[in-house]
Amino acid sequence: MVPGVELLGEVAGQILAALGASQVGDALKRRREQKGALEETEASATPIRVSGKELEESEKLADILARVERMEQRQQDERLTNVLSVLEKTVEALADKEVPGKRPDSRWVSVFSESAQDASTDELRDTWARILAGETERPGSISVRTLTVLDGLNQQTALLFRQLCSISMSILHPTEVFRDCRAASLGGDAGNNALQGYGLGFDALNVLNEHGLIISDYNSWFDYRNCIARQVSGLPGWIVPAAIGYRSEEWGLIPEDERDTSVLSC
């Protein structure tokens, strides 16, 4: 294990290197090279007579090109600012934490950089900072596909996904991030629009499905026997081998015939 901020410094170098090789940077480099070649050609060319109209059009073209270059430079500066802001927020998230000394691979860094440089709002920067911090703490927990999907979300779809996550249940395991994660239609049938009451009717679920955020298997199942709470002789409360995570709390299942409402705290 190494200090999180120390490893992040190495990752930041990868991200900034990827940003320097972005399409914007390449475009500016090509523009400067083309401009230099044009100036060299003009310097060695034989002077020719041009009319006032041709000179005016040439000046207009030069003005347009100059504006485009300034706009591209401004966009590049804004992208760099976005990335630096994401890195600063990630430093705050990893402060005083120990993490595995494993950096993300170059493909992951490249995709992340492309997304982080377009994070123009504080909310987006917070999101990408949490993603980078999570991958740094748990290498391999966030796939390149996940980065691509998140980058392609519009605000409406992101809000729908947040709503879905707020009612989802996941089985927690000491060695895994999630073993199973689903929005269960408790007391209803998901195939009969049972999630409509949570603002997740079929229309919303279809949008989430189109973005690859859910698996639309309304009849899927999972073995929850490891989530059953047990009482162990000599120990207080209940023991749950694999707790169910729901709204930032951990839960266990207790069979109806074993329930005692006076001692249900775990």
N, C-alpha and C positions, 0 to 999 in steps of 0.2 A: 504494500500500500504506500501511496505517496500523497503529499498535500495536494488537494484538488486544484488550488490556484496555480501551483507549480506546473501540473500537467496541462492546465488550461492555457498557460503561456505558450507551450509547444503547439497546442491545437490552434491557438490564435495565429501563430505563424503560418500554419497550413492554410487557414481560412483567408488571411490577407494575401498570401501568395496566389490562391485560387482567384481571388477578387482581381488581382493585377492582371491575370490572364483572361479576364472576362471578355465577352464580345464587345463591350463598350470600349475597353482599353485597346483591343485590337483594332477597332474602327478608328479610334483617334490616332493610333500609330500609323495606320494606312493613310489616313488623311494627311498627316504631317509629311509622310514619305512622298505622297503624290504632289503635295504643295512644293516640297523641295525640288522634286524632279521637274515640275513646271517652271519654277524660277530658274533652274539651271538651263532649261531649254530656251527660255525667253532671253537669258543673258547671252547665249551663243547664236541666237537667231539673227537673221538679217532684218534690219528695221524695214517696216512696210508702212504704207500710208493707210490710215483708217479714217472713216468718216466720223462726224460728230455723233451720229446715231449709233454706230457700232461701238464707239467709246462709251457712250451712255449705257448701252446694254451690258457691256463688259463690266462696268462699275457696279451695275445693279446685281449682276451675277456674283461678283466678288463680295458684295455686301451680304447677299443671301448665304453664301458659303461661310462667311465669318460668323453670321448669326447662328447657323446650324452648329458650327464648331463650339461656339460659346455655350449653346444649349446642351450639347453632349458633355462638355466639361462640367457644367453645373449638375447634370444628372449623375455623372460619375462621382462628384463630390458628395452629393446627397446619398448615394449608395454607400459610399465609404462611411459617412456619418451614421447611417443606419446600422451597419455592421459593428462599428465601434460601440454604439449604444447597446447592442445585443451582448457584446462581450463584457461590457461593464456590468450589466445586469447579471450575467452568468457568474462573474467574479463574486458578486454579493451573495448569490445562491450557494456558492461552493466555499465560502469563507469558513475556515476552521474545520473543514471536512477532509477525511482521508478517502482516497479513491484508488481503484486498481490502476496500475501504471501502464495502461493500454490505450493508445490513441486510436481514434476512428480511422478507417482506411481512406485512401485518397478519393474513391468514388463517393463515399458518404460525405466527406468534407466538401467536395465539388458541388453536390446537389444542395447541401445545407447553405453554402455560400450564396448560391443563386437565389435561394429563398430569402435568406436573412437580409440581403442587400435591398430588397424591395419592402422591408418592414418599415413603413413610413409613419406608423402610429405607435403610441406607447403600448397599446394592447397587443399589437402584433409583435413588438419587440419583446414584451414579457413572455409571450408564447414561445418564440424561438429561443429565448434565453432558458426557459424551463426545459425545452427539448435538448439543448446542448448540455445543460447541467445533468439531465437524466441519462443521456448517453455517456457522459463522462463518469458518472457514478456507477452505471450498470452497462458496461460495453456490450453492444449487440442487442440491446433491448428495443431500440428504435430502428426499424429497417429503412432502406432507401425508398421503398414503396410507400411507407408511411409518410416520409417527407414529401414525396411527390403528391400524394393525396391531399395532405394538409395545405400545400402550396396552392392547389387548384380550387380550394373552397372559396365561395363568395360568402358575404356576411350572413345571408339568409340561411344557407346550408350549414354554416358554422353554428348558428344559433339552434337549429334543429338538432345537430349532433350534440351540442351541450345539453339540450333538454333530454335527449336519449340517455346520455351518460348519467344524468342526475337521477334517473330511475333504474339504472342498471345494477345488477348484482354480479359480484365476481368472487371466485373461490381463491382465497389467499393461500400461498404456500411459501415456506421459508426460503426455498431455493429458486423460485420463479416469480416473475412479476405478476402474472395472472395465469391461472390454469384454465379457467372458464369465465366468460363474461357474456351476460345476456340481459335483455330487458324482458323479464318474465311477466306474463299477463296473469298475475295471481287472481284466482277466482273468476277468470274469464278465458276466452279462447282468442288468441291472437289472430287466428284465421277469420274471426268474425268482428274484426276491428275493435278489439278490446282495449287497445292503447289510445283510442280516440279521446278518452277522458283526460289523457295527459298531454293533449295537443299533438299527438303522433298518429294521426289517421293514415289511411292507406296512401293518400297523396304525399304526405310527408315522408313516409317510409320508402316510397318509390324514389323520391329525390335522394335520400340517403343511400339507397341501393345503387342508383346510377353512379354515385361517386365512390362506390366500393367501400362504404363505411359500415355496412351491415351485411350479414348473410341472411337472405330472406327464406329461411327454413322454419315455417311456422309449426312444424311437428318435431323439431329437434328435441333431444333429451340428453340428460347427463346423470351419471350415477352420483347421488348426493349422500351416500352412506357415510363417507368420511366426515361429513358436516354434522352428523348427529352428535349432540352433546351427551356426555356420559358422566355419571358420578362415580368417583373412585374412593373406595374405603380409606378412611384416614385423611382425605383431602377435602377442603371446603369447596363449595361451589360446584361448577361443572367443568369438564375437560372437553375441548373441541379440537379434534385432530387437524381439521382444515376448516377454518372459519370462513363465513360468508361476509364479504365486505359490502356494505350498503350505506351510502351517504356518510362516509368517513367513520363508520362504526363497524365493529365486528360482531357477528351473530352466529348462533348455532341452532340447529333444529332439535326440537324435543318432541318425541311422539306424544300424541294426545293422551294416551293412557298413563303416561309418566309425569304429566305436568302437575305442578303444585304452584299455583300463582303466588304463594307467599314466599317462595324461595327460588324465583326464576332468575335472579341476578347471577351473572357468571363472573 
